[in-house]
Amino acid sequence: MSSSTSAKAATSAVAATLKEDRVSLNRELAQMLKGGVIMDVTTPEQAKIAEEAGACAVMALERIPADIRAAGGVSRMSDPAMIRGIQDAVSIPVMAKCRIGHFAEAQILQALEIDYIDESEVLSPADDTHHIDKLAFDIPFVCGAKNLGEALRRISEGATMIRTKGEPGTGDVIQAVRHMRMINKEMACIKAMREDELYTVAKELQAPVDLVRYVHHHGKLPVVNFAAGGIATPADAALMMQLGAEGVFVGSGIFKSGNPAQRANAIVQAVSNYLDAELVAKLSTNLGEAMVGINEHEIELLMAERGE
Amino acid sequence: MRVGVLAVQGAFIEHMRICQELGAETFEIRCAEDLEKKFDGLILPGGESTAQSLLLHQLGMFDTLRTLIENDLPVMGTCAGMILLAQHIENEPQAHFSTLPITVVRNGYGRQLGSFTATFDVGEVLNFKARFIRAPYISQVGEGVRVLARFDGRIVAAQSGNQVAYAFHPELGDDMRLHENFLRKLV
């Protein structure tokens, strides 16, 4: 090997280590968010309310999912000015959404130094075949999943945090429950299998076998898994935590309700003590109007079907 | 030996796993009732300090925990935990427990793109690979505070009496030496 090739090899070895480090650091930021509530906000004022109510991060977006649903049309990444305004308003991590497959929007969010990108089915998908190659970015990504195959495919693309898709903007928790139970059931199944059965499982799940093997050995995903989609009450949050969520996203549920600050804080407390039914009862008392919500069978647009 | 780990929000499971591996008994501190148990040491984990502090107040644990720390209960704070212990926070009006005479800068290295790993000596522990995640750093230390580590000219670990604080996350990764040090003091 000539000296220049070996120097090149050494440089790429360093680059590989750094990349590995970056992926770990990004997974670890999600670990720090565990046991917390990430809230959708559309203005710096809402972001302040969320932070003061105990949110562990906020999701900056132009319209909350319920309004996106009502307005129809193409839904895109938010205006950078609006995202910057929210970054300036709070000291907790700020996340923002880009469209599925829209790596140019993701590049913009990385340039804004957002803390986490949500490649989200809530926005209109930009690519019906490919998700973003998230390993090409330094910035972390969270992605939605309805089942284990989807979760592992997103992780193989570089997602460092997973959330259930649920059905955003509905205030109906049924889909988040279904997705969380599905992922847990599939993981329990794989854990109980023989090592030599994992290849076929990987084929069926359309996911890399090394990730399937990780699930087999650990009984969990290699990244943090939050609940999202349709969570509107402290009881919804406690339900998802008891089903194995490591934290929750609350989208429309807070700022579509009668008393956002109080509801936001009640959900934060419910997540921190999700097994304490007496406390959750107290937190649920006189919370005011919850968001109206739409039942599953009344929905015309199933966002969870976007991006498999 | 029994270690209570604050478990209202953040990466508390990681601390518990390491303590258990080192042979200590652990339990989660989630509500005021948990503080009635007897314990020899306290860990304040990483997470979001604003969320943790609010919950400590709302769940009725703040004053009890502060009194315990003031009365010499050994405590280790990592990242957000260090912010909870600090007497002053440079970029925030309100400190929390305010028991450790240091001044910290929250999000001192910027946003997530500024997160990094670095290897340096932490007191007698040589070559510790430290993981900084949206980390704070210490800008000033008061009297009687021992600086345990500096990186890039900034103080990132300090100790005073029963309190030890790290700007980084010894609970991540598989190097358990800093936990070992902490547990040794509890015996």
Interface residues (C-beta under 8 A of the other chain):
Chain A: D21 S24 L25 N26 E28 L29 Q31 M32 L33 K34 G35 G36 E51 E52 A53 G54 A55 C56 A57 Q87 S91 I92 P93 V94 Q110 E113 I114 D115 Y116 D138 I139 P140 N265 V268 Q269 V271 S272 N273 D276 L279
Chain B: A7 V8 Q9 G10 A11 F12 I13 E14 R30 C31 G46 G47 E48 T50 A51 L54 L55 Q58 L59 C79 A80 N91 E92 R106 N107 G110 R111 Q112 L113 S115 F116 T117 R131 I133 R134 H169 L172
